[in-house]
């Protein structure tokens, strides 16, 4: 989490200018303009802070990252270090508890008062 400050605003202006120079402010996407603006702001904030990698499930966020020279990945593409992987557990068999005999119906009825 970071603020959208002057540095991020400058980076956003560079992203917008590049899209306008190509001739399409939406940068050839069919997404609503509000989503495009927010996606670009996310990338601009990261770029202003020196980020080089964006991890997102949103393809347009990743595409915006690639346009400004950042890497874009999904969480599934990250390599899990060996130390973080779950290893097989050594399970010990548990003995089943002894079952008791079923109760007689007469013992389940409340006692008469």
N, C-alpha and C positions, 0 to 999 in steps of 0.2 A: 504494500500500500504506500502510495506516495502522492504528493500534491501535484496538481496541474499548475505549475508555476511559470515564470517568464521563460525559463530555459525550455520547458516542455512546449510552451506556446510557439517559441521560435522553431522548434523541431516540427511541430504540426504545420506551421506555415510553409516549411520546406516540402513536406509531404503533399500538401494541397497544391503548391506551385507546380510540383512535378506532374501531378495529375492534370492540371490545367494546361500545361505545356504540351501534353499528349493530345489535348483537345477534348477530354471527357472528365468533368469534375468527379464523377462517380467511379472513374477508373475501371470502366467496363464491367461493373457489377450490377446486378438487378436488386440488390438489397435496398431497403428504405434508407433515405438520406440520414436519418437520425442514427441508425446502426453504423453506417459508414463513418460518421463523425466520431462516435464513441470508440469504435475500433481503432481509428487513427490516433485518438487521444491516448489510448492505452499504449500504443507503440511509441508515440512521441514522449510520453513520460519515461518509459524504459530507456529509450535512446538518450534522453537528456541526463539520465543517471549512469550511463555507460554500460547498460545491459547489452549482451551480445547474443542472448538466447531467449526466446519466448516459448513458453510451454502452454499450449492452449488446445482445446478441443474444437475451437471455431476456426474453420478453414480461412475465413476472410482476415482474421487476426494474424494467422500464420503467413498469409500472402502479403499482408502489409509489412510484416517484419522482413520478409525476403526482399521486398522492394527497396528497403532502406539499408540493406546490407547486414541484417541480423539473421540468425538462424531461427527457424520455426519448427517446433516438434510437438507431437502429441505425447501425453503421459505414457502411452503404451510403447512408444519408441525409445523411452529411456532405458538404459541398461542398468539392471539391478546388480549392485555389488554382491560378491559371494557372501560377505559377512551378513548381508541383510536377507538372504534367501532362507526360507524355512527348510530345515533339514528333516529327515525322517525321524520320528519319535520311537524310542525303544519302549514299546508298550508291554506291560506285564499282564498276563491273563488274570482275571479276577474270578475267584470261586463263587459259584452261585449260592445265595443264601438258602438254608434249608427251608422248605415250605412246611407250613403247619397244616394240620388237617382242617378241612372245611367245617365251619360251625353248623350246628343243627339249627333248623328253623325255629325251634322252640326257644333257643337262647337269644335269637334276634328280636323277639317280641318283648315289648315293655312289660314289666311285672305289674300284676293287678294290684290296685290299692284298696 
